[in-house]
Amino acid sequence: MDAGMRFRVNAPQVVHQTLDGEVVLIQLASGIYYSLRGAAAEVFGRLERGDSLGDVVAGTVAHREGGPAGVEAAIRRFAEELAAEGLIVAVEDEGGALGPVPSDREPAALTLGPLGPLGPLTIERYDDLRDLVLLDPIHEVAESAGWPRRAGDATRP
Amino acid sequence: MASFFLGGYHGHGARPRPEHERLLRAALLPGEAGRDAYRAWRARTRLDALDGPSLRLLPLLARNLRELGLRDPDEGRLQGYRRHAWTTNQLLFHRAGEVLRGLAAAGIDALVLKGAGLAIRHYADPGLRPMGDVDILVPLARARAAMDVLRALGLRALARFPERLVEVLHATPFAFTVDREAGPGVDLHWHSLWDGCRPGADDDFWAAAVPVRIGGVETRTLAPADMLLHVCVHGTAWSASPSVRWVADALTVLRAPGGALDWDRLVAGALARRLALRVRVALGYLRERFDAPVPGEALARLRSARVSSAERIEHWARTRPMRGLTSLVAYWLLHGRRAAPAGLWRRMAGFPRFLQHAWDIERLRDLPFHVAYRAARRVRIGVADAASRVLGTRGGGDEARPWMRECASG
């Protein structure tokens, strides 16, 4: 992935919303539910608003502990995973080629969360949305985490 | 005498029950008023024992607690309920978009009413307004064609003779699935209100409708003043499940940024529909209990409107359980609204046929059996209610939603 690449959410196939810092996404065609928390939600937010991959890396490195190489690799891998899941797509320039898009916006610093080491960029994926929506969100879920984690489900992070 | 009509039947009609009102205040009010209401509600409440109407307010409560700086001991489940509401709404919007696309392809004009219009246009986040179905209004003359479109898209009418209902009621439910146990997915309306079943009753709503995008399809919904009128009239009518969220809906419309509400339009709409009493009671309640920004002048104009005896009786019948004699009174007055120009004898002669269609009965000669059956069922429900009160049992939890499985299948 080129450092100048920018992305957008793959709408209308994908709908998403940020709820109190957590990003939730649905692939409508396949019925897959995703959750991004912490650093993953932060980085997704910057990719979503059109920051280039390089801007996201630079902003993160400047405000986080840890080596630039590790941070850059983690963010690139995260963006690749989001694209592989079909949640984001690269923005095309006017010529139709994938690649950098000029922007008149200054890269903004990450302002959310503590400025410690970058947390894990985890994509929580739930393949069984058809069953999950039938789950009683009060009586059949893990009390501390709530829907979509089922009661007794210890396999999720 | 006036208090008899305006007192407000608690629970299923105009006035929410005290426990619902405490939750509404906790979910909607800012500052100390909201904090006090939350503490009072929480001290008497277990999340596991909430009824359906209370559950549907949890997303708003979760958001307001954040703004009030409070943490609920069950915060995980509260936030989870909000995620669930957002997800199920998105699935419903997606399916509704297919329906709207199908109607447009058939040249049928449409606009969305109630939950979908409110969730997308008025609530800050569509997940704050849980929904069980999407209400779609089509022109009266295209109602039967719209039913054909819905069937062609795989939806199933829950009524046996939905075409007949066009002559007597305002809407009929369709399910996204062929499962007999499934709940409705689309309420197809040809009139916006139960209380407005006559040709041309919604012309003003259609003329002022505003754009909204649902499921990727450009459509329309009611203008804010019309939406508030609709919320007040629909919300304060009795329903089997107490419709407490009309209070949240109305306050959300009233608080929406973007300019003052067109109160002249709302008052004119209420008067034209002979619903001044219902709207006045609803707005008065919002102002009294929630400090809603309802102008005194608008209330005064509604208060000074002439309210006929029929309207008072209708208000009484529509805000109490639609059972037994109350049900017959409400249907008689509805029939009267439709057949207003006809004389009393013609109206009476047409009432059996009206009931046959409204109750979805195949043959007119079966009507007496249905009346007897309904009376017997009413007695049975009364006995069950009494037993439930004596034993102290009460329903809890949310409704089953097997239709969501179909929605989620894309």
Interface residues (C-beta under 8 A of the other chain):
Chain A: P12 V15 Q17 L19 D20 E22 V24 I26 L28 A29 S30 G31 Y33 L129 R130 D131 L132 V133 L134 L135 D136 P137 I138 H139 V141 A142 E143 S144 A145 G146 W147 P148 R149
Chain B: L47 D48 L50 L55 R66 D74 G76 R77 L78 Q79 G80 Y81 R82 R83 H84 W86 T87 T88 Q90 L91 H94 D125 P126 G127 G216 G397 D398 R401 P402 M404 R405 C407 A408 S409 G410
